[in-house]
Amino acid sequence: MEPTPDVVRHFHPVLPSRQLRQQPVRVELAGHAYALFRDASGRAAALSDACPHRFAPLSKGTVTKDGQLQCPYHGWRFDSRGHGTNPSQPELRHCEARSFQVVERHGYLWLAHADTPLSAMPELSGDDYVFGGTFSTLFQAPLHVTLDNFSEDEHTPYVHTRLGWSGAQTGAVEFDAHNHPDHTEVHYRAPQRPAPIMKLLLVRDGDYFHNDWVTRFDPVRSIYTIHWKSSEGMPRPFITQAHIFFVPETARTTRLHVFSFLRTSMPLLKPLLPVAAKAALGLTWWEVRDDARFIPTVADTPYSHKGMRLDKYDKPLVHQRKLMERIYYAHEPETVPRVVHEATGT
C-alpha cells in the first residue's frame, strides 16, 4: 500500500539523541523526509526536508551560529518553527518550511505533528524496571512483513538460536492469543533451549521460556515481557521487557527502534541489575539481528493474506491488519484499499 503522512499524527522514535549534533540529519518516515537539527539553545527541531524555494534537501545544509537551518542551494534560512528568510530578497514573504514537533526522551528523538499532544507519547517501562539501553536495526522489508514476523514465535527454532525452544521441542509449545478492539495479546510457554548467554540471566537447563506480548498501533509497537520458570513452576529471578517500535521509513524498509529493560523479584539481586540489564540488551540485539538477516527472504510477501494457509500461531495477523488500517493509518472502512478487504475476508 502507498505511504501516507497520517502516521505522523503519532509520536515515532526516529533517531538516537546522541546522533544529532552540530550538523542536520535526515530521517525518513512513511516515505517522507525530515531534516532534524538543533537550534542555538541545543533543542532539537524538525522541518520537512525540502526547502520551499526549489525543494533542495535542507538536511544537506548547515546550522548557523544563531541556530537557523540554512539551505545548501540558495542560503534561505529557517528557524525551529519553520519561519524562513531569503537573503537575496529579504522582503519576500511566505518563505515558511513546514515544521514538526520533536521530543527528546529515553535517549531518543521522537517526531510528530506540531499539534500532536504530549499525552500521545507512548509510555515505556516504569516501576522497578532498570533501563538496559537501546539500539536500532534496519529491516529490508515493508512494515507489514516485518510486523507479521514479530507477531508469532513459530519461526523461533529455525531463525533464532538463543531464546525459546529448539525444533525438536515444537510439540511442547503452549500458545494463546487474544484479539481486542485496539490491540492484540499473545502468550507462549515452551522449553528453553540451552544457550550460554542465558546463564547470565540465571536461567538453567530444563527451564521454561514464557513470552507474553502486546501489540498496539499508536504507533505500531510491541511490548515483549519474557521470564523463565523451572519445570516445577519456580520463577527465575529476572524478567526482561523489550519495547519494539516498527517505523516504516520507505515502502520497502522498516526501522526497528528497541528499548530494553530488566527487573528482578529478588531484592538481593537488585545490585546486579545494571550488569544483567546489559546482558538482556545483548540478547535482544542478537534476536533482532537474526530476524533482520532473514527478513529479505520474505520481503516480497504480499500485503494480503489471501491464499495463505495460516495456522493457529497466525491468529493475530489478520486482525492486526485491521487495527493498522483503522488506528495507525486512520483509514475509514470505505477508503481501505481493496487488498485489505481481501486480507480480512470482508
C-alpha positions in Angstrom: 0.0 0.0 0.0 1.1 3.6 -0.5 2.8 5.5 2.3 0.7 8.2 4.0 1.7 11.2 6.0 -1.1 10.5 8.6 1.3 8.3 10.6 3.0 11.5 11.9 -0.1 12.0 14.0 1.6 9.5 16.3 4.9 10.0 18.0 7.7 7.9 16.5 11.2 7.4 17.7 13.3 8.3 14.7 16.9 8.9 15.9 19.1 8.4 19.0 19.7 11.8 20.6 23.4 11.4 20.5 23.4 11.3 16.7 22.1 14.8 16.3 25.0 17.2 16.9 26.1 20.3 15.0 25.0 19.1 11.6 21.4 18.4 10.4 20.4 14.8 10.0 17.8 13.4 7.5 15.3 10.8 8.7 12.5 9.2 6.8 9.1 8.2 8.0 6.4 6.6 5.7 8.1 7.8 2.6 8.5 11.4 3.8 11.9 13.0 4.7 12.6 15.3 7.6 15.6 17.5 8.5 16.5 17.4 12.1 18.7 20.0 13.7 19.5 21.7 17.0 18.8 25.4 17.5 21.0 27.8 19.3 19.9 26.5 22.7 20.6 22.9 21.7 16.9 22.0 21.4 16.0 19.5 18.7 13.8 20.7 15.8 12.5 19.2 12.6 11.4 20.6 9.2 10.2 19.0 6.1 13.4 18.1 4.2 12.6 20.3 1.2 13.3 24.0 1.0 10.1 25.8 0.0 12.1 27.6 -2.7 13.2 24.9 -5.0 12.8 21.8 -2.8 16.6 21.3 -2.1 17.2 19.0 0.9 17.7 21.1 4.0 19.4 18.2 5.6 22.4 18.9 3.3 22.6 22.4 4.6 24.3 23.8 7.7 23.2 25.2 11.1 24.2 28.9 11.5 25.6 30.3 14.7 22.2 31.6 15.7 20.6 28.2 15.3 18.9 28.5 12.0 19.0 25.8 9.3 20.5 27.2 6.1 19.6 25.7 2.7 22.7 24.5 0.9 21.4 25.7 -2.5 20.5 29.4 -2.2 21.1 30.1 1.5 17.5 30.5 2.7 17.4 30.3 6.5 14.8 28.7 8.8 14.2 28.8 12.5 12.9 25.9 14.5 9.3 26.9 13.8 9.9 27.0 10.0 9.9 30.7 9.7 12.2 31.5 6.7 14.1 34.4 5.2 15.6 34.8 1.7 19.0 36.6 1.9 18.8 37.6 -1.8 15.3 39.1 -1.4 14.6 39.9 2.3 11.2 41.4 1.5 9.9 38.2 0.1 7.0 36.8 2.1 5.7 33.3 2.7 9.1 31.6 3.0 8.0 29.1 5.6 9.1 25.5 5.7 6.8 23.0 7.4 7.8 22.3 11.0 7.2 19.3 13.2 7.4 18.6 16.9 10.4 16.8 18.3 10.5 15.5 21.9 13.7 14.2 23.4 13.0 11.3 25.8 14.6 8.0 26.7 17.7 8.9 24.8 15.8 9.3 21.6 14.3 12.0 19.4 10.5 11.4 18.8 8.8 13.1 15.9 5.2 14.1 15.5 2.9 16.8 14.1 3.3 20.2 15.8 -0.2 19.8 17.2 0.1 16.2 18.5 -0.4 16.4 22.3 2.4 15.2 24.6 -0.1 12.9 26.2 0.1 10.8 23.0 3.7 9.9 23.7 4.0 6.1 24.3 4.7 5.0 27.8 7.8 2.9 28.4 8.6 0.7 31.4 8.4 2.1 34.8 8.1 0.7 38.3 11.2 -1.3 39.2 12.5 -2.0 35.7 16.1 -0.9 35.0 16.8 0.6 31.6 19.4 -1.5 29.8 19.8 0.6 26.7 18.5 1.0 23.1 19.5 0.1 19.6 18.2 0.5 16.0 18.1 -2.0 13.2 17.1 -1.6 9.6 14.9 -4.3 8.2 14.9 -4.6 4.4 11.2 -5.3 4.2 7.9 -3.4 4.3 6.1 -2.7 7.6 3.5 -5.4 7.1 6.2 -8.1 6.5 8.2 -7.0 9.5 5.2 -6.8 11.8 4.0 -10.3 10.8 7.4 -11.7 11.6 7.3 -10.2 15.1 3.7 -11.3 15.7 4.5 -15.1 16.0 7.2 -17.2 17.6 6.6 -20.2 15.4 9.7 -19.3 13.4 11.9 -19.3 16.6 13.6 -22.7 16.2 14.5 -22.0 12.6 15.5 -18.3 12.6 16.9 -17.9 16.1 19.5 -19.7 18.2 19.1 -18.4 21.7 15.7 -17.5 23.1 12.9 -20.1 23.0 12.8 -23.7 22.0 14.5 -25.9 19.5 12.9 -27.6 16.5 12.7 -30.9 18.4 10.6 -29.3 21.2 7.8 -27.8 19.0 5.3 -30.4 20.4 5.8 -28.9 23.9 4.8 -25.3 22.9 1.8 -23.8 24.7 0.2 -20.9 22.9 -2.7 -18.5 23.5 -3.7 -15.3 21.6 -6.5 -12.7 22.1 -7.7 -10.1 19.6 -9.0 -6.9 21.2 -10.6 -3.7 19.7 -7.3 -1.7 19.9 -4.5 -4.3 20.5 -3.6 -8.0 20.4 -2.1 -10.2 23.2 0.0 -13.3 22.7 1.3 -15.8 25.2 3.9 -18.6 24.6 5.3 -21.2 27.0 7.9 -23.7 25.8 11.1 -25.4 27.0 14.1 -23.0 26.9 16.9 -24.5 24.7 20.4 -24.3 26.2 22.4 -21.1 25.3 25.4 -19.8 27.1 24.1 -16.2 27.5 21.1 -17.5 29.4 23.4 -18.3 32.3 23.9 -14.6 32.8 20.2 -14.2 33.5 20.4 -17.2 35.9 18.3 -19.4 33.5 19.0 -23.1 34.0 18.9 -26.1 31.6 15.4 -27.5 31.7 13.7 -24.2 32.5 10.6 -23.0 30.6 10.5 -19.9 28.5 7.5 -17.6 28.8 6.9 -14.8 26.2 3.9 -12.5 26.7 3.4 -9.5 24.5 1.0 -6.8 23.5 1.0 -5.1 20.1 -0.5 -1.6 19.7 -0.9 0.8 16.8 -0.5 4.4 18.0 2.3 4.0 16.7 3.0 0.4 15.7 4.8 -1.2 18.6 5.1 -4.4 20.6 6.0 -4.9 24.2 7.6 -8.3 24.9 7.8 -9.4 28.5 9.9 -12.6 28.9 10.5 -14.6 32.0 11.5 -18.2 32.9 10.3 -20.8 35.3 11.7 -24.1 36.4 9.9 -27.3 35.3 8.3 -27.3 38.7 7.0 -23.8 38.2 9.5 -21.9 40.3 10.1 -18.4 38.9 13.7 -17.4 37.9 14.8 -14.1 39.2 15.0 -11.9 36.1 12.2 -10.6 33.9 13.1 -8.8 30.6 11.0 -6.4 28.7 11.6 -5.1 25.2 9.6 -2.2 23.6 10.0 -2.5 19.8 8.8 0.3 17.6 8.2 -0.5 14.0 8.9 2.6 12.0 8.2 2.4 8.2 10.9 4.5 6.6 10.0 3.7 3.0 7.6 1.4 1.2 10.4 -1.2 1.3 12.2 -0.7 4.6 11.3 -0.6 8.3 13.5 0.6 11.1 13.1 -1.0 14.4 13.9 1.1 17.5 14.3 -1.1 20.6 14.2 -0.1 24.2 15.3 -2.8 26.7 14.5 -3.2 30.4 15.1 -5.7 33.2 13.8 -6.2 36.6 14.1 -8.8 39.4 11.7 -10.1 42.1 14.6 -10.8 44.4 15.9 -7.8 46.4 19.3 -9.4 47.0 19.9 -9.4 43.2 19.0 -5.7 42.6 22.7 -4.6 42.8 23.3 -6.9 39.8 20.5 -5.3 37.6 22.7 -2.8 35.7 25.0 -5.6 34.5 22.2 -8.1 33.9 20.3 -5.4 32.0 23.2 -5.1 29.6 23.1 -8.9 29.1 19.4 -8.7 28.4 20.0 -5.9 25.9 22.6 -8.0 24.1 20.3 -11.0 24.0 17.5 -8.8 22.5 20.0 -7.4 19.9 21.0 -10.9 18.8 17.4 -12.0 18.4 16.5 -8.9 16.4 19.7 -9.3 14.3 18.6 -12.9 13.4 15.3 -11.6 12.2 16.9 -8.8 10.2 19.2 -11.2 8.4 16.3 -13.5 7.4 13.7 -10.9 6.6 14.9 -10.1 3.0 14.0 -13.7 2.1 10.3 -12.9 2.6 10.3 -9.2 1.8 8.1 -9.6 -1.2 5.3 -11.2 0.7 2.0 -9.5 -0.4 0.0 -7.3 1.9 -3.0 -9.5 1.6 -3.1 -12.8 3.4 -5.4 -14.3 0.8 -4.3 -17.7 -0.4 -2.1 -18.3 2.6 -2.7 -21.4 4.7 -2.5 -19.7 8.1 -2.2 -21.8 11.3 -3.2 -21.1 14.9 0.0 -19.2 15.6 -1.1 -16.6 12.9 -4.2 -15.7 14.8 -3.2 -12.1 15.4 -2.0 -11.4 11.8 -5.3 -10.6 10.0 -6.8 -8.7 13.0 -3.6 -6.6 13.2 -4.1 -5.6 9.6 -7.5 -4.2 10.5 -6.1 -2.3 13.5 -3.2 -1.0 11.5 -5.6 0.4 8.9 -8.0 1.9 11.4 -5.7 3.2 14.1 -2.3 3.7 12.5 -3.3 4.9 9.0 -6.7 6.3 10.1 -8.4 4.8 7.0 -12.2 4.8 7.1 -13.7 1.5 6.2 -14.9 2.8 2.8 -11.4 4.1 1.9 -9.5 1.0 2.9 -7.7 -0.4 -0.2 -9.3 -3.4 -1.8 -6.3 -5.6 -0.9 -7.1 -5.1 2.8 -10.7 -6.3 2.2 -9.3 -9.4 0.6 -7.0 -9.9 3.6 -9.8 -9.7 6.2 -12.3 -11.5 4.1 -14.9 -8.7 4.4 
